[in-house]
Amino acid sequence: MTEQPPAVVSASKLGLTFQTNDGPVQALSNVDLTIGKGEFVSFIGPSGCGKTTLLRVIADLEKATSGTISVNGMSPEQAREKRAYGYVFQAAALFPWRTIERNVALPLEVMGVSQAEQAERIKRTLELVNLSGFEKKYPWQLSGGMQQRASIARALAFDADLLLMDEPFGALDEIVRDHLNEQLLDLWDRTNKTICFVTHSIPEAVYLSTRIVVMSPRPGRVTDVIESTLPRKRPLDIRETPEFLAIAARVRDGLRAGHSYDD
């Protein structure tokens, strides 16, 4: 029997408790989750439910205090050291004194990539996010949506298979957000990256994802994992179909049920 390759992300009984001046705060509790190669998985739940904390544990920006987690068969720390993922934050976090191409180049400079290879990767990733021609612009010369695309290009520059995205479009208006959702789906389809995506938006989660992880209020637990039956190619108007609305209703029901865990 052929051995299955390891999951991109695998968590078992994962927990995280922060020590604060007011005593311990349990952010995550008993999280069991496996994410396979090429999946687009969204995490959704109320504010404070641990969505971003879980993403940060995957990225080794926070340390779990119980249970186990692996990223590409390694510990999160090893995965970080091997640059096995790219991370896109809520804000674009671009350096204002660097041009777009120099912002995208930053992780490559840290890695010691040659100038010639830097130029090739910058060109390729800016093409992927439809920012060709804006290499010499500064962040302040770009719209908010374009800045986030530059941030995505920076996360893609070192060609990691895993992309971690923490509400990257949350601060953008609905029209821009819809456009970037379409572009992100196209990017995912072309690159076959594995994407973990935090959002507060039910329509966004349903539109983008192959699976939707519903989390409860703190301590964050996985209360439902919903498999999408939507086709891989998804025009925006798919959001008006009965199939889309049925998945959205299940996510909404899962969020409501999760609140029953509140004290």
KOLVEX-689491 format. One line per 5 residues: number of its first residue (from 1); their letters; for each residue x, y negated, z negated of C-alpha. Coordinates in nm, 4 decimals. Layout:
NUM = a = X/Y/Z  ...;
***
This chain:
1 = mteqp = 0.0000/0.0000/0.0000  0.1377/-0.3416/0.0982  0.2183/-0.5604/-0.1994  0.0277/-0.8883/-0.2012  0.2412/-1.2035/-0.2130;
6 = pavvs = 0.2203/-1.3961/-0.5407  -0.0470/-1.6598/-0.5753  0.0588/-2.0208/-0.5283  -0.0851/-2.1067/-0.8720  -0.1808/-1.8514/-1.1359;
11 = asklg = -0.2992/-1.9436/-1.4868  -0.4072/-1.7043/-1.7621  -0.5577/-1.8094/-2.0954  -0.3901/-2.1459/-2.0448  -0.4277/-2.3995/-2.3244;
16 = ltfqt = -0.2793/-2.7352/-2.4144  -0.3095/-2.9158/-2.7458  -0.1692/-3.2653/-2.7881  -0.0378/-3.3696/-3.1280  -0.1569/-3.7221/-3.2100;
21 = ndgpv = -0.1510/-3.9506/-3.5132  -0.5154/-3.8569/-3.5705  -0.4433/-3.4862/-3.5563  -0.4361/-3.2246/-3.2782  -0.6431/-3.2818/-2.9620;
26 = qalsn = -0.7250/-2.9772/-2.7539  -0.7189/-3.0838/-2.3870  -0.7356/-2.7411/-2.2194  -0.8659/-2.4115/-2.3503  -0.8494/-2.0591/-2.2099;
31 = vdlti = -0.8160/-2.1571/-1.8436  -0.7993/-1.8593/-1.6056  -0.7436/-1.9523/-1.2420  -0.5715/-1.8196/-0.9311  -0.5134/-2.0336/-0.6208;
36 = gkgef = -0.4063/-1.8612/-0.3000  -0.1900/-1.9889/-0.0163  -0.3676/-2.2260/0.2206  -0.6648/-2.2951/-0.0060  -0.8100/-2.6409/-0.0666;
41 = vsfig = -0.9250/-2.6354/-0.4297  -1.0978/-2.9302/-0.5958  -1.1234/-2.9814/-0.9716  -1.4333/-3.1669/-1.0856  -1.5734/-3.2495/-1.4281;
46 = psgcg = -1.6599/-3.5407/-1.6565  -1.3964/-3.7940/-1.7631  -1.1636/-3.6474/-2.0244  -1.2316/-3.2855/-1.9285  -0.8673/-3.2089/-1.8533;
51 = kttll = -0.8689/-3.2120/-1.4708  -0.5640/-3.4355/-1.4443  -0.4014/-3.2611/-1.7409  -0.4304/-2.9273/-1.5601  -0.2766/-3.0798/-1.2478;
56 = rviad = 0.0058/-3.2232/-1.4593  0.0692/-2.8805/-1.6171  0.1021/-2.7297/-1.2677  0.3494/-3.0100/-1.1865  0.5460/-2.9623/-1.5124;
61 = lekat = 0.4560/-3.3168/-1.6202  0.2878/-3.1622/-1.9255  0.3740/-2.8374/-2.1037  0.1095/-2.5777/-2.1855  0.0991/-2.4795/-2.5528;
66 = sgtis = -0.0626/-2.1383/-2.4989  -0.1181/-1.8875/-2.2213  0.0826/-1.8559/-1.9017  0.1085/-2.0361/-1.5685  0.3172/-1.9755/-1.2586;
71 = vngms = 0.3693/-2.1824/-0.9431  0.4922/-1.9875/-0.6389  0.5858/-1.7055/-0.8752  0.8024/-1.9376/-1.0880  0.7517/-2.1371/-1.4033;
76 = peqar = 0.6294/-2.4940/-1.3403  0.9728/-2.6175/-1.4501  1.1496/-2.3987/-1.1924  0.8979/-2.5044/-0.9253  0.9654/-2.8710/-1.0043;
81 = ekray = 1.3411/-2.8194/-0.9868  1.3018/-2.6457/-0.6505  1.0688/-2.9261/-0.5331  0.7960/-2.6727/-0.4562  0.5167/-2.9319/-0.4555;
86 = gyvfq = 0.4351/-3.2891/-0.3618  0.2316/-3.5088/-0.5982  -0.0037/-3.7911/-0.4961  -0.1148/-4.0173/-0.7819  -0.4357/-4.2204/-0.8220;
91 = aaalf = -0.2487/-4.5351/-0.7214  -0.0174/-4.5305/-0.4215  0.2809/-4.6231/-0.6457  0.4915/-4.7543/-0.3590  0.7941/-4.9724/-0.4265;
96 = pwrti = 0.7028/-5.3224/-0.2976  1.0634/-5.4081/-0.2045  1.0974/-5.1019/0.0199  0.9521/-5.0702/0.3679  0.7090/-4.7858/0.4326;
101 = ernva = 0.9802/-4.5710/0.5901  1.2119/-4.6323/0.2936  0.9334/-4.5435/0.0490  0.8752/-4.2174/0.2343  1.2521/-4.1567/0.2351;
106 = lplev = 1.2878/-4.1890/-0.1419  1.2554/-3.8183/-0.2367  1.4789/-3.7279/0.0568  1.7466/-3.9666/-0.0694  1.7245/-3.8054/-0.4135;
111 = mgvsq = 1.7627/-3.4632/-0.2515  2.0707/-3.5759/-0.0569  1.9141/-3.5130/0.2841  2.1264/-3.6441/0.5730  2.0312/-3.9711/0.7424;
116 = aeqae = 1.9519/-3.7916/1.0683  1.7183/-3.5438/0.9000  1.5603/-3.8224/0.6943  1.4754/-4.0087/1.0143  1.3211/-3.6972/1.1686;
121 = rikrt = 1.1118/-3.6148/0.8607  0.9941/-3.9745/0.8174  0.8849/-3.9859/1.1812  0.7014/-3.6531/1.1529  0.5210/-3.7276/0.8267;
126 = lelvn = 0.4140/-4.0780/0.9309  0.2715/-3.9243/1.2474  0.0829/-3.6700/1.0338  -0.0905/-3.9487/0.8388  -0.1430/-4.1746/1.1417;
131 = lsgfe = 0.1005/-4.4451/1.0296  0.3363/-4.4422/1.3274  0.4310/-4.8005/1.4090  0.4148/-4.9183/1.0465  0.7623/-4.7974/0.9461;
136 = kkypw = 0.9049/-5.1486/0.8973  0.6022/-5.2893/0.7131  0.6011/-5.3460/0.3378  0.3260/-5.2052/0.1137  0.1678/-5.5479/0.0605;
141 = qlsgg = 0.1162/-5.5720/0.4383  -0.1002/-5.2559/0.4414  -0.4586/-5.1950/0.3297  -0.5276/-4.9798/0.0241  -0.6168/-4.6827/0.2418;
146 = mqqra = -0.2994/-4.7164/0.4453  -0.0931/-4.7388/0.1268  -0.2459/-4.4106/0.0076  -0.1644/-4.2506/0.3406  0.1952/-4.3666/0.2963;
151 = siara = 0.1916/-4.2088/-0.0494  0.0701/-3.8822/0.1039  0.3475/-3.9033/0.3649  0.6042/-3.9417/0.0863  0.4642/-3.6307/-0.0868;
156 = lafda = 0.4833/-3.4382/0.2425  0.8325/-3.5577/0.3355  1.0216/-3.2718/0.1722  0.7796/-3.0198/0.3272  0.6569/-2.8454/0.0110;
161 = dlllm = 0.3783/-2.5923/0.0659  0.1763/-2.7217/-0.2318  0.0196/-3.0673/-0.2492  -0.1192/-3.1910/-0.5836  -0.3576/-3.4878/-0.5512;
166 = depfg = -0.4992/-3.6772/-0.8500  -0.8054/-3.8759/-0.7371  -0.6087/-4.0369/-0.4543  -0.9128/-4.2066/-0.2998  -1.1044/-4.2967/-0.6164;
171 = aldei = -1.0345/-4.6719/-0.5981  -1.1248/-4.7084/-0.2292  -1.4570/-4.8166/-0.0833  -1.6898/-4.5507/0.0535  -1.6233/-4.6147/0.4237;
176 = vrdhl = -1.2448/-4.5955/0.3812  -1.2823/-4.2943/0.1538  -1.4921/-4.1094/0.4136  -1.2301/-4.1830/0.6795  -0.9443/-4.0598/0.4597;
181 = neqll = -1.1423/-3.7473/0.3665  -1.1709/-3.6667/0.7376  -0.7996/-3.7317/0.7898  -0.7016/-3.5212/0.4889  -0.9070/-3.2257/0.6146;
186 = dlwdr = -0.7404/-3.2582/0.9539  -0.3966/-3.2753/0.7887  -0.4744/-2.9648/0.5818  -0.5960/-2.7794/0.8903  -0.2812/-2.8671/1.0882;
191 = tnkti = -0.0271/-2.7943/0.8132  -0.1956/-2.5091/0.6205  -0.0722/-2.6602/0.2938  -0.2241/-2.5453/-0.0327  -0.4022/-2.8448/-0.1860;
196 = cfvth = -0.5172/-2.8989/-0.5451  -0.7391/-3.2071/-0.5561  -0.8872/-3.3853/-0.8603  -1.2068/-3.5831/-0.8030  -1.5138/-3.7219/-0.9823;
201 = sipea = -1.7195/-3.7130/-0.6620  -1.9458/-3.4151/-0.5941  -1.9829/-3.4937/-0.2190  -1.6047/-3.5328/-0.1857  -1.5387/-3.2021/-0.3630;
206 = vylst = -1.7911/-3.0143/-0.1500  -1.6809/-3.1743/0.1768  -1.3096/-3.1047/0.1296  -1.2844/-2.7740/-0.0491  -1.2676/-2.4046/0.0145;
211 = rivvm = -1.3348/-2.3640/-0.3600  -1.4598/-2.6019/-0.6280  -1.3495/-2.5571/-0.9897  -1.6069/-2.7008/-1.2314  -1.4684/-2.7970/-1.5722;
216 = sprpg = -1.6414/-2.8641/-1.9044  -1.5927/-3.1627/-2.1358  -1.2937/-3.1432/-2.3684  -1.1527/-2.8983/-2.4424  -1.1367/-2.8425/-2.0686;
221 = rvtdv = -1.2547/-2.4994/-1.9601  -1.3388/-2.3576/-1.6210  -1.7158/-2.3074/-1.6300  -1.7682/-2.2169/-1.2642  -1.5655/-2.1534/-0.9485;
226 = iestl = -1.7754/-2.2110/-0.6380  -1.6744/-2.0624/-0.3045  -1.7607/-2.2849/-0.0096  -1.9455/-2.1250/0.2801  -1.8901/-2.4284/0.5041;
231 = prkrp = -1.6832/-2.3857/0.8232  -1.3212/-2.4987/0.8204  -1.3973/-2.7717/1.0757  -1.6335/-3.0158/0.9049  -1.7703/-3.3322/1.0622;
236 = ldire = -1.8920/-3.5934/0.8124  -2.2551/-3.5328/0.9022  -2.2262/-3.1788/0.7631  -2.3064/-3.3507/0.4319  -2.6691/-3.3780/0.5439;
241 = tpefl = -2.7136/-3.0051/0.6062  -2.9089/-2.7723/0.3720  -2.5966/-2.5566/0.3202  -2.3926/-2.8562/0.2012  -2.6731/-2.9799/-0.0251;
246 = aiaar = -2.7130/-2.6337/-0.1784  -2.3437/-2.6191/-0.2732  -2.3614/-2.9738/-0.4130  -2.6657/-2.8751/-0.6217  -2.4748/-2.5802/-0.7686;
251 = vrdgl = -2.1820/-2.8081/-0.8589  -2.4250/-3.0546/-1.0216  -2.5918/-2.7725/-1.2170  -2.2499/-2.6502/-1.3307  -2.1573/-2.9968/-1.4565;
256 = raghs = -2.4857/-3.0247/-1.6471  -2.4444/-2.6786/-1.7988  -2.0891/-2.7643/-1.9034  -2.2184/-3.0454/-2.1224  -2.3866/-2.7863/-2.3429;
261 = ydd = -2.0390/-2.7228/-2.4881  -2.0382/-3.0717/-2.6411  -2.0408/-3.0801/-3.0198;
***
